[in-house]
Amino acid sequence: MPINLTILVTIIVQINYLAIAMVSTTLSSFLLVLVLSFFVSEAQRPALTKGLSWSFYQSSCPQLESIIRNRLQKQIKDDVGQAAGLLRLHFHDCFVQGCDGSVLLDGSAGGPSEQTAIPNLTLRKRSFKIIDDLRKRIQDECGQVVSCSDIVAIAARDSVVLTGGPNYDVPLGRKDGVNFATEQATIDNLVAPSANTTTVLSLLATKGLDATDAVALSGAHTIGISHCPSFTDRLYPNQDSTMDKTFANNLKGSCPTADSNNTVNMDIRSPNVFDNKYYVDLMNRQGLFTSDQDLYTDRRTRGIVTSFAVNQSLFYEKFVIGMIKMGQMNVLTGGQVTQAQGTQPIVKGLSWTFYDSICPNAESIIRRRLQNVFRQDIGQAAGLLRLHFHDCFVQAFRIIEDLRRRVHRDCGRVVSCADITAIAARDSVFFSGGPDYDLPLGRRDGLTFATTNETLANLPPPSFNTSLILASLATKNFTPTDVVALSGGHTIGISHCSSFTDRLYPNQDSSMDKTFANNLKTTCPTRNSTNTTVLDIRSPNKFDNKYYVDLMNRQGLFTSDQDLYTDRRTRGIVTSFAINESLFFKEFVNSMIKMGQLNVLTGTQGEIRANCSVRNSNNYNLIQGTWSEI
């Protein structure tokens, strides 16, 4: 005769907490099997933050979740303790300044970061390595499209599933933050093991989490271990009266002193299985931390603990809801402005949400198309980025016109070529491994073009030294930091020999590394050679901070590059970017947004071209080399 789950749960609910502690392992295993396929219905799901989606990577990386789960299945099989480490990593990331992956950021030159904050010192080092391994595997498969913060969220969910807990969908689309929190902010925003329920509820209330969320999320302590100093204040010098005596004596055996380096299981009944036994522990006064045990002592949460102890399905349901809510705390998404972006004022007429109503798919159309373009030829990324700085490659023009056709076909002629160019430049950086960021949009296309003399006067040549570059760009309100950051665009792309052979012939530039110079002479045997070479010898197709490492090793290609490290006014900035990629990304984004607003046309100024190479009147078609009537 089949067992009715409703009747079974009803019977269990009627058992008092002393009897619960004696429920057989066989029955527990049977209940676990019954709920392995647990899901929260759409009606129960918390509302999603703008920019997150249940199917965010469906087109850009459809195999994302299977890559993570398949890899973690092996990792957790080899060491089940890694599950608790990855789950805890997600908590410590989200609670401090939002789920932005900032806990993964290294400090500058070994300096302080969230990882070095006291509450994070016990985070497993292996957890960070696993996340980075997953990132590399995903990038190999899909390119630079998945944020580290999303990888952490999925890994936390899979850690729950692979230890026997509920399976659930994770809303995705987070962006990674560019700054980490201070140690004090980390301490202030993480629940301390010594906190009582009043403190816990007050802290979580500031994050939009209620008492049920607090008790459900605390259930993560059903797996994992703790170091003795996290709870020995309950043992020494006097034993906490809320602690079961036998349990306390056993803990003293594992932790003979208050500062013992030993570890113990957080859940004494089933330490490696994600189930509801943690709550049974609390009902038997066997909670490890004050923050655990006080949930059963406090009248506001005692009933919730009891309900979870007698009904594992209810615990799973509330845990999933709590995780989805927590996973959206202060997230950065495509619809929001990061701290780096928020430092730049926006020109009147531009907006972070300019196309939200008239062409909401504009950026996704461009990104999907460019993803395919870059898979075939990553070199086009540098061309499109340079195009945003100044008009150049014919092939880049063709890509922009192709994007224009696709966007206008979907939305009509409402998106300017100027905005498409800015978005394409941003996506070129992103798909090459650089930062993703929002753009203020709303530019209009110009009705005139600059003369040759105007173009030459406004674009510093490769032969300029730092003094000339700083003077030139100061007229556009660019600071030395802007100049060094924007020069970092040379971390991808190529150059023709003629742009730098004045540093090789007739005499070699003394600021150039000799081996580097000899290799360049092989590529460019004469001053007028038509050959090309990469701008960044370390990672020519990856947008990173290696360009600045080149400069510190006297391997900058242009005078305008290398002199940034020679000149005392910019040398320190080069050094700071070379040792701190996150800082470079932050300043690059700031400067790109600043540059992208130079003398823009908005409102009714200019026009929105029907062809990016032709004004909406008789003019010369730059792509086709013909006159056209639009």
N, C-alpha and C positions, 0 to 999 in steps of 0.2 A: 504494500500500500504506500503510495507516494506521500512524502512529508509536506504538509502545508506550512510555508514559511511564516505566514501571518500568525498561525496558531503557535508555532515554535517560538517566535519572538515574544508573543503574549505570555507564554509560560515563563520564559526567562525573565521578563520584566517583573514578575511576581516574586522572584527569588531575592532575598535580602543580601546585603553586600558581603556578609561572612560566607555565605554559601557560594557567592560568585567566585571567591578566591579558590574554590575547590572544583570549579567546572573542569571536566576532563579535557585532556589534550585532544582526544579524538573528536569531541563535540566542537572544540574551538577550530580544529582543522576543517571540519565539515562546514561550519559557518563561513570560514574563509573562502572555501570553494564557491559557496553560494553567492558571494558578493564580489568575486574577482572582476566581473564585467560591469561593475557599478558606474553609472554616469549620472551627472546632474542634468535634468531636463532643461530645455531652453527657457521655460517659464521661471525656473529657479535661478538661472544665471544672473549674476550682477550686471548692471548696465556697463557698456564698454566706454572707455575713454576715447575721445575723438582721435583717430589715427591708428587705433588698434583694430584688429580684425581676427576672426576665427580662421580665415583662409588667406592670410597675408602673403605667404610665400607660394601659393598654389601655382603661380605661373613662373616666378623667378627662381624657385628652388623647391620643386615638388617633393623631392626625396629627402628633404631636410630632417624630418622627424625620424624616418627609418634609419638614416645615417647615425643619428645620436643614439637611438635605442639599441641598434645592433652593436654599436661600440660599447655602450655602457653595460649591456648584458654580459659581455666578457669581463669587463673591469670589475663589476660587482660580484660575478661568480668567483673570480680570483680572490677578491677581498670585499666581503659584504660591508665592512666598515666604511667603505668609500661612499655608500649611499647616504649615510647620515652626514658625512662631510659635505657632499654636494647640496643636500637639502639645507643645511645650515648656511652655506655660502649664499644661497638665494635670500634667506632671511636677513643676513647681515648686510647684504647689498641694498635690499629694499627699504629697510627700516631707517637707514641713516639719512640719505638724501634722495630716496626714490630708487626704483629699479633701473639704474642707468649704467650698470657695469663698472662703477667707479671703484668698487672694492678690488677690482682686478688691476688697477693702475699701479705701476711701480713708482716709487719716489724718484725725484731727480738725483742722479748720481748716488743712489743708495740712501737718500734722505727720507724724511718722514712721509707716510702715505696712510691711507685707511688700513692697510695691511699691518702697519707697525703700531697702530693704536692698541692699547691694552686689551680691550674686549676681543680683538681679532687675532691676538697672538696664538690662540689655540686652534685657529682654523687650520685644517689640514693642508700642508704644502702640496700634497698629492692632488688635492681638489683643483688647485690653480693649474697644475700641469695637465690634468684631464680636460679642463675647459679649453686650454690652449691647443691641445691635441685635436679636440673636436672642431675648433675653429679652423685649423689647418686642413682637416679632411673636408670640411664643408666648402672652404674656399677653393680647394682643388676641384671639387665637383661643380660648384655653382658660381664661383667668383666671389668678389667682395660685396655680397648683398645681404648677408645675415648679421645682425648685431650680436656682440658678445653678451649683452644683457638678455636677449632672446634665447641664446644658447644656454645661459645659466638657468632661465626659467624652465625650459624644456628638460634639462638635465635633472632639476629638482623634482619635476613631475615623474620622470622615469625612475628616479631613485625610490620614490614611493611605490610605484607599480612593481618594480623588480624585487621589492622586499615584501610583496604580498598585499599592498594597499590598493586604493581605488585608482582606476584609470580615468582621465578626464582631459578635455580639450583645454589648450592654453591660448589665450588671446595674444597675438603677436604683432609686431610692428614697432617695437621700442627702438630708440636710437641710443647710442652710447654717450655718456657724459664726457666732457673734456676736462673736468676738474674733480679732485677727490676731496672729501670732507676732512676737517681738522680732527685731531684726536678728541678734543672736547665735544665736538658735535657727535662723534661716534659714541662716546660714553653717554651723552645725554639722550641718545635716541635708541639705544639698545637696552632691553630689559635685563637688569642685573639678576644673577641667581639669588641674591639676598633680598630682592624686592618683595613686598607683600602685595596682596591683591589690589588694595587701594591704589598703590603706585602703578601697578600694571594696567589697571583699567583707565587710570588718568592718562597715562602715556599713549595707550592705544586709541583712546577717544580722540586725541589730537590728530590721529591718522585715519579717522573715519571708521574705526573698528569697534564693535560693541562687545558686551560680555560674552556672548556666544562665540564670537570670533576669537576672543582671547583664550577661552577654554579649548576650542577646537584646534587653534594653531599651536597651543602648548602641547597638544597630542603628538607633535613631531618628536617629542622626547621619548616616544615609544621605541625608537632605535637610536643607537649611538652610545658613546661613552663620555665620561667627564673626568677631569683631573681633580684630585683630592682638594686642592685649595679653593675650589669653587663651592664647596659645601661643608668643609670641616669647621666653619664657624658654628655649625649646628651640633658639633661633637665636643669641641674644646673651647673654653675650659669646662663648660657645663653642657650636658645633653639637652637638646630642644625637647620640650615636653610634648610637642605634637608628633614626635617620632617614635615609632614602634621600638621597644627596647631590644628585641632580638635583631631587628634590622640595623639598629644603631651599633650594636656590638659587632656584627659582621662587618660593618663599614670601618669600625676602628681596627679590625684585623687587617683590612686592606690599606687603611690610612693611619698608621700608628702615631703620626704626628700631624700637626695642623698644616705644615708645609710640605708634606710628602709629595713626591713626584708620581706616585702611582695613579692608576685610573680604575674606574669601576663602571659597570653597565648602568644606564639611566633607567632601564626598565628591567626589574629582576625576574620577571616571569617569561618574557619572550624578547630578549634584547635585539635580535636580528630580524624580527618580523614586524611589519607595520600593521598593528592591530589595536584593539581598545584596551589592552592589558595595563597600559599606563594608568588608566583611570581606576582600574581595580587596585593597583598599587596605592593610589591616593586614598581610596576608601579603607585600605588596611594600614594607613599611616606609614606608607613606605615610599613616599615621594622624596626624591633626592634633594631638590633645592627648596628653599623657602618659597620661591615663586611658584613651585609646583604644589607643595603640600597645602599652602594657604588657600588654594582654589577650592579645596574641600572643607577647609575651616570656615571660610567666609560665606555668610548666608546668601550673598548675591550670586555666587557661582556654584555653591554646593549641589543644587538641584541639577545643574547642567552637567557637572561631573558624573553624578549618579545616572542620569539618562544616557550618557555616552558609555558608561561602564556596562550597562545592561542591554544596550542596543548599538552594536557595532555599525550597522547600516546608517543609523542616525549620525553617529560620529563621522563616518565617511562623507555623508552628504554635507554636513556643516564644515568639515575640514576643506573640502573642495571649494565651497563658497568663500571661505576665509582666504584660501590661497589665491583665488582669482581676484578678490578684492585687494589683497596685499600686493599682488603682482602688478597692479595698476597705480600704485602710490607714486605720485609725482613723476610719472614716466615722461620721457622726451619722445615725441613722435613727429611725423611729417607735418602735422598740423600745428606744431608748437615752435616756439623760439627758444633755443638753448641759451645758456648764460653767455657764451661767446658771441652769439648773434645779437643779444639784447644790449650789448655795449655800444652798438652803432646807431646813431639817429637815422631816421628814415626820411628821405626827401618827400615833400608833399606831393601826393598823387600816386606814390607807390604804396603797396600794401603786402603784408604777409599772406593774405587770403584773397588776392585780387581776382583770381579766376574760379573761386569756389563755387559760384553760382552759374557763371556763363560758360565755363569750360573746366569742370572738375577733374576731367581725365587728362588734362594737358601734360602734367608732369609724368604720369604713369605711361602715357603713349611714348613720350620721349625716352624714358628710362628703358622700357622694354625693347624699343628699336635699337638703342645704343648698346644694350647688352649683346645683341646679336652682332652688331658691327664690330665690337671690340673682341668678341670671341674669334672673329676672322682676322682682325688686324688691330692689336692693342696699340700700335703706333699712332692710330688715328686719335687716340685720347689726347696726346700731346698737341696734335694739330688743332683740335677743337678748343683746348685750353688756351693755346696761343692766339687763336682767333678772337677770343674774348678780350685779350690784351690788345691785339692789333690784327687787321685783316692780312691773311697770308695764303695758306695752302688752298689751291683750287679744289682738291678732294674734300677738304673741310667745308668749303662752300656748298658742294654737292650734297654732303650729309645734312647740312642745315636746311637746304631746300627740300630734301626728302622728308625731313621732320616737319617742315612747314606744311607740306601737302597732307601729311597724315593727320596733323592736328586740325587743320582747316576743314578737312573732310569730315572729321568727327564733330566739330563745334561751329563751323563757319569761320569767317574771317574776323576773329575777335582777339587772337593772340599775335603779338608783334614778333617780327624776326629778331628784334633786339632781345626780347625776353627768351625766345627759343635758344638764342646763342648763349645767354647767361645760364640757362638751365643745362644746356649741353656741356658747358665748361664745368659746372658743378658735378654733373654725372661722370664726366671724364676723370675728374679727381677721385670720385667715389669708386668707380669701377677699377681704378688703378691701385686701390688699396688705401686711399686717403680718407679724410673726414667727410661725412655726409652732413649737409646743413640746409636750412631753409633759406629761401631767397625772397627779398621784397620784389614784387612784380608789378607791372603796370606801365612799363616803358612803351613809348611810341617810336616808330621808325622815322629817321630823318629824311628830309626832302633834298638835302644837298650832301655832297661828299667833300672831304678835305683835299686840298691841293697836295702835290708832292712835297713842296716845301713845308707845309704845315705838318704833314706826316713825319718828315725827317726831324722837324723841330721838337716834336712831342714824344718821340720814341728814342730813349737813350741807346746808342749803338753798343755792340760788344766791347769796343775799345775804350769806353768811358771808364775813368777811375771813380772811386767812391765820392770824392768831392763833387765831381760833375753830376753824378747821379743824384746825390742828395739835394744839390742846388736845383736840378731840373724838376724833381718830384716834389720839392717843397712848395713850388708854385701851385701844386694841386693838393696842398695840405697833407701830404704824406710825411710821416715821421720816419726816422731811421729804422725803427722796428717794422713799419710797413714795408720799407724798401727791402730789408733782409728777408722778411716773410714772403713777399711776392716773388723775390728772386728764387725762392724755393720751388717755384714752378719748373725750374730746370732740373728737378729730380727725375723727370721723364722727358723723353724726346731725343732728337738728334740735331746735329749741326753740320753744315757744309764746311769743308776745310777753310775756304776763303774767309770765314768769319773769325778765325783765330790764328791763322798761320803767320800773322805779323808778330806773334809771340815765339815763333820757331825760326823764322828766316828774316834777315841774314844771321841774326844772333838770338840765342835762346834767352827768354825772359828769366831773370835770376830768381823770380819768385815761384818758378815752376819746378816741381820735382823732376830730377833728371831721368829716371826710369819712365815716368809718365810722358815726358817730352820725347824720349826716344821711340816709344810706342806710337805716339802721334805722328812722328816723322815717317814711320813705316806706312801708316794709313794715308798720310798726306806728303808724298815724296817731293812735291814742289809747292811753291806758294799759291799757285793758281789751280791746284788739283780740284777736281769736281767730286771727289769722294766725300763720304759722310762718316761721322763717328757719334757715339752716344754722348749725351751731356753729363751723365752720372755713371761712372765706371763700375760702381758697386751694385746698383740695382736699377738698371736703366728703364725698366718697364713697370716699376713699382713706385707709387707715390708715398715716399717715406722721408725720413730725415737724413738719409745717407749723403745727400748733396752737401750738407754742412760738414760731414765727416771728410768728404773729399777736400773741402776747402782747408780744413785743419791739417790735412796731409799734403797741401800744396798741389792738389790735383784738380783745381777748378779750371774749366776749359777757357772761359773768356777772362779778359782783364776785369770786366765788370763783375765777374764772380769772385775771382781770387782776391781782388783788392778789398772785398768786404771783410776778409780775415786779416789783411795787412793793416787796414786803417783802424786806429784806436777807438774811433767813434762807433764802429760796428762789430769789432772783434768779439766783444763780450756777448753780443746778441747771437752771433754765429755759434759761439761755444755753447750757449744755453740751449739753442735749438738742436745742436749735435748730441747733447746728452739727455734731452727731454723731448721726445717726439710729440707727446701730448701738448706741450707748450707751443711747439711749432704749429701743430694743427689748429690750436685755438687762435693764434695770432694770424695765421694764414686766412682762416675764415673771416676774422674781423676785417682784414685788409681787402679781401676779395669783395666783401659786401660794400666796403667803403669805395673801392674802385668802381664797382658796378653801378654806382650812383653818380659818377662824374658827368655833369652837364646833361643829364637825362631829359628827354621830352616826355611829358605826361599830359593827361586830360585830353584837350582838343588840339594839342600841338602835334606837328608831324602827321603821320598816317600809319595805317597798318597795311603793309605791303601784301599784294596778292602774289607776288613772286619776290623772294628775298634779294634777288640780284637786280631787280628792276623797280624803279619808282612807279607809282600808279599813274603814269603819264609816259609820253615818249622818252625813252632813255636807252642806254646801252646795256645789254645783258652780259654781265661779267662772266657768267658760266659758259654760255653758248658762244660768246664773241659775236653777237648779232644785235641789231636794233630791233626793238619790240614795241608793240602797242598793247597795253594792258587795259 
